[in-house]
């Protein structure tokens, strides 16, 4: 399935997605969720590390 076909489909459409299309949609959603989660975790641990460094510098 081409990316153009995938991007043209809307879940609000009256037609049901094919199994192939649904799998591609779910795979893309999972990849985006994983990337978003990884960025949030990296930002979180960066902030924790900065707070720890600041605390250690005070002591």
MOMOTA-V257903 format. One record per backbone hydrogen bond with DSSP energy under -1.0 kcal/mol. CO is the residue of the C=O (numbers start at 1). NH is the residue of the N-H. E is the energy in kcal/mol with one decimal. If there is no record, write none. Layout:
# MOMOTA-V257903
<<CO,NH,E> <CO,NH,E>>
This chain:
# MOMOTA-V257903
<<2,6,-2.1> <3,7,-2.8> <4,8,-1.4> <5,9,-1.0> <10,13,-2.1> <18,22,-2.9> <19,23,-2.4> <20,24,-2.1> <21,25,-2.5> <22,26,-2.6> <23,27,-2.4> <24,28,-2.3> <25,29,-2.4> <26,30,-2.5> <27,31,-2.2> <28,32,-2.3> <29,33,-2.4> <30,34,-2.5> <31,35,-2.4> <32,36,-2.4> <33,37,-2.5> <34,38,-2.7> <35,39,-2.2> <36,40,-2.3> <37,41,-2.6> <38,42,-2.3> <39,43,-2.7> <40,44,-2.4> <41,45,-2.8> <42,46,-2.1> <43,47,-2.3> <44,48,-2.5> <45,49,-2.4> <46,50,-2.3> <47,51,-2.4> <48,52,-2.4> <49,53,-2.6> <50,54,-2.2> <51,55,-2.3> <52,56,-2.7> <53,57,-2.1> <54,58,-1.3> <55,59,-1.4>>
